[in-house]
Amino acid sequence: MASVRTFNIVLAVAALAAIVLIPAGAQQRPTVLVRVVISGEVLPLQLAKVGQVVKQGDPLVFLRGTSSGAAVPAAVAPVDGQVVQVTVRAGDHVNIGDVVAAIQPQ
């Protein structure tokens, strides 16, 4: 009987600790996926890096376009935030709609 009471007290203390350690409203906004709008070869020019802070509209990935061969911005930050993942490297070939990065909005 004493072990059951001790176990219940431990659970109650753990629950209180969890409530105290997690501040109200600390939920993160969902990560935003960034997709390319054209197909082509990823260029090293201004390729986004994990940890980089970006503003909405900042170019994240440049491609060598399949039709013109010129370097064109193929993906821009849709929100202000921090880049948490980059899924391509220079030299990769991507198609329209491929995910190239993820941003944690701020």
C-alpha positions in Angstrom: 0.0 0.0 0.0 2.9 2.4 0.8 4.5 1.7 -2.6 1.2 2.6 -4.4 1.0 5.9 -2.5 4.6 6.7 -3.2 4.1 6.0 -6.9 1.0 8.3 -7.0 3.0 11.1 -5.3 5.8 10.7 -7.8 3.3 10.9 -10.7 1.7 14.0 -9.2 5.1 15.7 -8.8 6.2 14.8 -12.4 2.9 16.2 -13.7 3.4 19.4 -11.8 7.0 19.7 -13.0 5.8 19.3 -16.6 3.2 22.1 -16.1 5.8 24.4 -14.6 8.5 23.7 -17.2 6.3 24.3 -20.3 5.3 28.0 -20.5 1.9 28.8 -21.8 1.8 29.5 -25.5 5.1 27.8 -26.1 3.8 25.9 -29.1 5.8 26.3 -32.2 4.2 27.2 -35.5 4.3 24.5 -38.1 7.3 24.2 -40.3 6.8 25.7 -43.8 8.0 23.6 -46.8 9.6 25.5 -49.7 9.1 24.2 -53.2 10.8 25.1 -56.5 8.7 26.7 -59.2 10.8 25.6 -62.2 12.9 22.6 -63.1 16.7 22.6 -63.5 20.1 22.1 -61.9 20.7 23.6 -58.4 23.5 26.1 -58.4 25.8 26.9 -55.4 24.8 30.6 -55.9 23.2 31.8 -52.6 22.1 28.3 -51.7 20.2 28.5 -48.4 22.0 27.1 -45.3 20.5 25.5 -42.1 20.3 28.1 -39.4 20.1 31.0 -41.9 17.5 33.7 -40.9 15.4 34.7 -43.9 12.8 37.3 -44.7 9.8 36.7 -46.9 10.8 36.9 -50.5 14.5 36.1 -49.9 15.8 33.7 -52.6 16.8 30.3 -51.2 17.7 28.3 -54.3 18.9 29.3 -57.7 18.7 27.0 -60.7 20.2 26.8 -64.1 17.0 26.8 -66.1 16.4 24.0 -68.6 15.2 26.3 -71.3 17.5 29.4 -71.0 20.5 28.0 -69.1 20.6 31.3 -67.1 20.7 31.3 -63.2 17.3 32.1 -61.9 15.8 32.1 -58.4 13.6 29.0 -58.2 12.5 29.2 -54.6 12.0 32.1 -52.3 11.1 32.2 -48.6 7.3 32.3 -48.3 7.6 33.6 -44.6 10.1 35.3 -42.3 11.9 32.6 -40.2 14.9 30.4 -39.9 15.9 27.7 -42.3 15.8 24.3 -40.5 16.4 22.0 -43.4 17.8 22.1 -46.9 17.1 19.0 -49.0 19.2 19.8 -52.1 22.8 20.3 -52.9 24.6 22.1 -55.7 24.4 19.9 -58.9 21.1 18.2 -57.9 18.4 18.2 -60.5 14.9 19.3 -59.3 11.5 19.4 -60.8 8.6 21.8 -60.4 7.1 21.3 -56.9 10.1 19.5 -55.3 10.7 20.5 -51.7 14.1 22.1 -51.4 13.9 23.6 -47.8 11.9 24.0 -44.7 11.5 27.2 -42.6 10.5 27.6 -39.0 8.4 30.8 -39.0 9.3 33.5 -36.5 
